[in-house]
């Protein structure tokens, strides 16, 4: 049975899981009253729906008898009916629509309509923000995030996800998902991954594991504050503090507590392992219980100022994270032979080592950077965080990274490159990791959920993979900078012509505009005839590369090497 979507505005088709396809008529005046018109099992009946949610589930566009799938779409008049029945209650409390209506999907569409009624510009803007799709389980998505991931939901953002790999880490190959809108990032990282894999892979090690929470308490004098700090750090108090903390969690293990006095304030820094969870909530809950017990039994009054006193430090750059670490502290390295440096990365050992010292060490020092002794670690961390459901705000500290590149003595020479990342804050369960797409990305890496029989190993493995991905990105970008390939790569992969006004398209100049020649314009060099030929010869001599034909280029390239042409030795335009 098939019924056209436009046959009746109040007609819908519902495809049951058991294969029975039913056509129903929805009453305009009484939205909850449904009459069954036709059914593949020839049974007719009348149903009174108990709620908006049940009513919505029957408001389908169409269904095919050959499929058990059903394409769901709420009609505009249904939303209008919902808004009409909600009245002022819905308008004044849009954040409570899920609770009022009883249907998360319908609540999102209703909230969008309420926003559209307020301003015309909002209506125009929301047309570009998707809220439902025939190719996406919108209902399941909104159900999964309700009460855990987002409030006042009005839609979702499609974000492209690329894959980097194979990237060999600790003898295992991975294809790393990266969610980003920056062209050239995935391609560049993929080149670094290839260089690492061709060189035998990367070694990634977690050297420390501990999430922190730092509450602030106040006492009546600096003397009492100093005395309390000494008391809580004493060995005699450890057993009772650890018992209080452990009473709130099965997986969290308190490691130590340190105290810092500032006037009458005492800042306590609790550090604990948190299994496969990122651990902020777990540690916060345990610390809250410890403080409750300590305040109750300490000999003088203590006032809790804040459960988080900013010495944790969460979502902010800090020297304490850089030196002491937070989350997973990871060190990752790879040895890249000189042949790979030259053929894959298109630079030399000498130039790569010199660039790293000048840029990542000297330049970052002059800038006074904390944890910024790298080229673009945040790029890689953010992309993997978004793909795997991590907290994107924690990229601030998780991207702290020291990149080191040193020449290797030996038969083949080459470089040893390493990244030291003291505070990668990740988890494989909780938060955004439970969403369908993000969970799929974790499954790609083999770290979805908790590690059976060994809690904590999946989160550590994810941190090791992230560090190795940063290593690949650092290797490729620093090499591109050493050989001055950066701009050509971005011009090729990050400058889509569809976003460029017609008057700026290459080779097209509008009346009254003078053509501007750039390093990416083939007209810069001109033909090999006339005075500009000398300039052409000079540039080629500087690059130590003889003139080439297009046939030479195709013949020399390895099909499995750099799939993006911008990473090859700089080619000057061939007439």
Residue pairs with C-beta under 8 A, 6 or more apart in sequence:
1 13
1 21
1 23
1 38
1 40
1 65
2 62
2 63
2 64
2 65
3 11
3 13
3 23
3 62
4 62
5 61
5 62
8 25
9 75
9 77
10 25
10 26
10 27
10 28
11 23
11 24
11 25
11 26
11 37
12 23
12 24
12 26
12 58
12 59
12 60
12 61
13 21
13 22
13 23
13 24
13 60
13 61
13 62
13 63
13 70
14 21
14 22
14 24
14 57
14 58
14 60
14 63
14 70
15 21
15 22
15 60
15 63
15 67
15 68
15 69
15 70
16 22
17 68
19 40
19 68
20 39
20 40
20 41
21 39
21 40
21 63
21 65
22 36
22 38
22 39
22 40
23 36
23 37
23 38
23 39
24 34
24 35
24 36
24 37
24 47
24 58
25 34
25 35
25 37
26 33
26 34
26 55
26 58
26 59
27 33
27 34
27 35
28 77
28 81
31 49
31 52
31 55
31 78
31 81
31 85
32 48
32 49
32 50
32 51
32 54
32 55
33 46
33 48
33 49
34 46
34 47
34 48
34 49
34 55
34 58
35 46
35 47
36 43
36 44
36 45
36 46
36 47
37 44
38 44
40 65
49 55
49 58
51 102
51 103
52 82
52 101
52 102
52 103
52 106
53 101
53 102
53 103
53 106
55 78
56 74
56 78
56 103
56 105
56 106
59 72
59 73
59 74
59 75
59 78
60 70
60 71
60 72
60 73
61 71
61 72
61 73
62 71
63 69
63 70
63 71
71 134
72 132
72 138
72 139
73 132
73 134
74 105
74 106
74 109
74 132
78 106
79 106
79 109
79 110
79 113
80 113
82 90
82 101
82 106
82 110
83 90
83 110
83 113
83 114
86 97
86 100
86 101
86 110
89 100
90 97
90 100
90 110
90 114
91 114
93 100
94 111
94 114
94 115
94 152
95 151
95 152
97 107
97 110
97 111
98 104
98 107
98 146
100 107
101 107
101 110
104 139
104 142
104 143
104 146
104 153
105 132
105 138
105 139
105 142
105 143
107 142
107 153
108 131
108 138
108 142
108 153
108 154
108 155
109 131
109 132
111 152
111 153
111 154
112 126
112 131
112 154
112 155
115 122
115 123
115 126
115 154
116 122
116 123
116 126
126 154
126 155
129 154
129 155
129 157
130 155
130 156
130 158
131 138
131 154
131 155
131 156
132 138
137 436
138 156
140 436
141 156
141 435
141 436
142 153
144 434
144 435
144 436
145 153
145 435
146 153
148 431
148 434
149 431
149 432
149 435
159 179
159 180
159 181
159 386
160 179
160 180
160 181
161 177
161 178
161 179
161 387
161 437
161 441
162 177
162 178
162 179
162 180
162 185
162 186
163 175
163 176
163 177
163 178
163 186
163 444
164 175
164 176
164 178
164 186
164 189
164 190
164 193
164 469
164 472
165 173
165 174
165 175
165 176
165 190
165 193
166 173
166 174
166 175
166 193
166 197
167 173
167 174
167 175
167 176
167 193
167 196
167 197
167 202
167 465
167 468
167 469
167 472
168 174
168 196
168 197
168 200
168 201
168 202
169 201
169 202
169 203
169 204
169 332
169 464
169 465
169 468
170 201
170 202
170 203
170 204
170 464
171 201
173 197
174 445
174 446
174 465
174 468
175 444
176 193
176 384
176 444
176 445
176 465
176 469
177 384
177 387
177 388
177 441
177 444
177 445
178 185
178 186
178 189
178 380
178 383
178 384
178 387
178 469
179 383
179 386
179 387
180 186
180 379
180 382
180 383
180 386
182 379
182 494
183 490
183 493
183 494
183 495
183 496
184 489
184 490
184 492
184 493
184 494
184 564
184 566
185 379
185 380
185 383
185 473
186 383
187 489
187 493
187 563
187 564
187 566
187 567
188 473
188 476
188 477
188 480
188 489
188 567
189 380
189 469
189 472
189 473
189 476
190 472
190 563
191 344
191 345
191 476
191 562
191 564
191 567
192 345
192 471
192 472
192 473
192 474
192 475
192 476
192 477
192 479
193 469
193 472
194 344
194 561
194 562
195 336
195 340
195 341
195 344
195 345
195 472
195 475
195 476
196 202
196 334
196 336
196 468
196 471
196 472
196 475
198 340
198 344
199 334
199 335
199 336
199 337
199 340
199 414
200 334
200 335
201 334
202 332
202 333
202 334
202 468
202 471
202 472
203 332
203 333
203 334
204 330
204 331
204 332
204 464
204 465
204 467
204 468
204 471
205 330
205 331
205 332
205 464
206 328
206 329
206 330
206 460
206 463
206 464
207 329
207 330
207 331
208 325
208 328
208 329
208 422
209 273
209 327
209 328
209 329
209 456
209 460
210 255
210 271
210 272
210 273
210 325
210 326
210 327
211 271
211 272
211 273
211 274
211 278
211 279
211 280
211 282
211 283
211 326
211 327
211 425
212 269
212 270
212 271
212 272
212 283
212 312
212 326
213 269
213 270
213 280
213 283
213 284
213 287
213 307
213 308
213 312
214 267
214 268
214 269
214 270
214 308
214 309
214 310
214 311
214 312
214 313
215 267
215 268
215 270
215 287
215 291
215 304
215 305
215 306
215 307
215 308
215 309
216 265
216 266
216 267
216 268
216 304
216 305
216 306
216 309
216 311
217 228
217 265
217 266
217 268
217 291
217 295
217 302
217 303
217 304
217 305
218 225
218 264
218 265
218 266
218 302
218 303
218 305
219 225
219 228
219 264
219 266
219 300
219 301
219 302
219 303
220 264
220 300
220 301
221 264
222 261
222 263
222 264
224 264
224 300
225 261
225 263
225 264
225 265
225 266
226 261
228 259
228 266
228 298
228 300
228 302
229 259
229 260
229 261
229 266
230 259
231 237
231 298
232 241
232 257
232 259
232 266
232 268
232 294
233 257
233 258
233 259
240 293
241 254
241 257
241 290
241 294
242 254
244 286
244 289
244 290
244 292
244 293
244 294
245 252
245 254
245 270
245 272
245 286
245 287
245 289
245 290
246 252
246 253
246 254
246 286
247 289
248 282
248 285
248 286
248 289
249 282
249 285
249 286
251 273
251 274
251 275
251 276
251 277
251 282
251 455
251 456
252 272
252 273
252 274
252 275
252 279
252 282
252 283
252 286
253 272
253 273
254 270
254 271
254 272
254 286
255 271
255 272
255 273
256 271
257 268
257 269
257 270
257 271
258 268
258 269
259 266
259 267
259 268
259 269
260 266
260 267
260 268
260 269
260 311
261 267
265 305
265 309
267 309
267 311
268 287
268 309
269 311
269 312
269 320
270 283
270 286
270 287
270 290
272 279
272 282
272 283
272 286
273 279
273 456
274 282
274 283
274 427
274 456
274 459
275 282
275 450
275 455
275 456
275 459
276 427
276 428
276 429
276 449
276 450
276 451
276 455
276 456
276 457
276 458
276 459
277 427
277 429
277 430
277 459
278 327
278 390
278 391
278 394
278 425
278 426
278 427
278 430
278 431
278 459
279 327
279 427
280 314
281 430
284 307
284 308
287 307
288 307
291 304
291 307
294 302
295 302
295 304
308 314
310 316
311 320
312 326
313 320
313 321
313 326
313 397
314 394
314 397
315 391
315 393
315 394
315 396
315 397
316 396
316 397
317 370
317 371
317 396
317 397
317 400
318 370
318 397
319 370
321 371
321 397
321 400
321 422
321 423
322 370
322 371
322 400
322 422
322 423
323 422
324 422
325 422
325 423
326 397
326 422
326 423
326 425
327 398
327 423
327 424
327 425
327 426
327 463
328 423
328 424
328 425
328 426
328 459
328 460
328 463
329 421
329 422
329 423
329 424
330 420
330 421
330 424
330 463
330 464
330 466
330 467
331 418
331 419
331 420
331 421
331 467
332 418
332 419
332 421
332 464
332 467
332 468
332 470
332 471
333 416
333 417
333 418
333 419
333 471
334 416
334 417
334 418
334 471
334 475
335 408
335 414
335 415
335 416
336 345
336 414
336 415
336 416
336 417
336 475
337 412
337 413
337 414
338 348
338 349
338 412
338 413
338 414
338 415
339 412
339 414
340 414
341 347
341 348
341 349
341 352
341 414
341 415
341 479
342 348
343 561
344 561
344 562
345 352
345 475
345 476
345 479
345 483
346 479
346 483
346 485
346 567
346 568
346 569
347 479
347 482
347 483
348 482
349 407
349 413
349 414
349 415
350 407
351 482
351 483
352 405
352 415
352 478
352 479
352 482
353 405
353 406
353 407
353 415
354 482
355 478
355 481
355 482
356 403
356 404
356 405
356 478
359 375
359 478
359 481
360 373
360 374
360 375
360 402
360 403
360 478
361 373
364 372
364 373
364 374
365 373
370 400
371 397
371 399
371 400
371 401
371 402
371 422
372 400
372 401
373 401
373 402
373 403
374 399
374 401
374 402
374 403
374 419
374 470
374 474
375 403
375 473
375 474
375 477
375 478
375 481
376 473
376 474
376 477
377 399
377 400
377 401
377 403
377 419
377 421
377 470
377 473
377 474
378 395
378 399
379 473
380 466
380 469
380 470
380 472
380 473
381 395
381 398
381 399
381 424
381 466
381 470
382 392
382 395
382 399
384 390
384 465
384 466
384 469
385 391
385 392
385 394
385 395
385 398
385 426
386 392
387 438
387 441
388 426
388 433
388 438
388 441
388 442
388 445
388 462
389 431
389 432
389 433
389 434
389 435
389 438
389 439
389 441
389 442
390 398
390 425
390 426
390 427
390 431
390 432
390 433
391 425
391 431
391 432
394 425
397 423
397 425
398 421
398 423
398 424
398 425
398 426
398 466
399 421
400 421
400 422
400 423
401 419
401 420
401 421
401 470
401 474
402 419
402 420
402 421
403 417
403 418
403 419
403 474
403 478
404 417
404 418
404 419
404 420
405 415
405 416
405 417
405 478
406 415
406 416
407 413
407 414
407 415
408 414
408 415
408 416
417 471
417 474
417 475
418 471
419 467
419 470
419 471
419 474
421 466
421 467
421 470
424 463
424 466
424 467
426 459
426 462
426 463
426 466
427 433
427 459
428 442
428 447
428 448
428 449
428 450
428 458
428 459
428 462
429 449
429 450
432 438
433 439
433 442
433 448
439 448
442 448
442 449
442 462
445 461
445 462
445 465
446 461
447 458
447 459
447 461
447 462
447 465
448 458
449 458
450 458
451 457
451 458
476 567
477 486
479 485
480 486
480 489
480 567
483 569
483 570
484 570
485 566
485 567
485 570
487 519
487 520
488 519
488 520
488 566
488 570
489 564
489 566
489 567
491 520
491 566
492 564
492 565
492 566
493 564
493 566
497 505
497 506
502 508
502 510
503 509
503 510
503 513
506 521
509 515
515 523
517 523
517 524
518 524
522 573
524 573
525 532
525 535
525 536
525 539
525 572
525 573
526 532
526 536
527 533
527 575
528 536
528 575
536 572
539 572
540 546
540 547
540 572
543 569
543 570
545 569
545 570
548 571
548 574
549 574
550 574
553 568
553 571
557 568
562 568
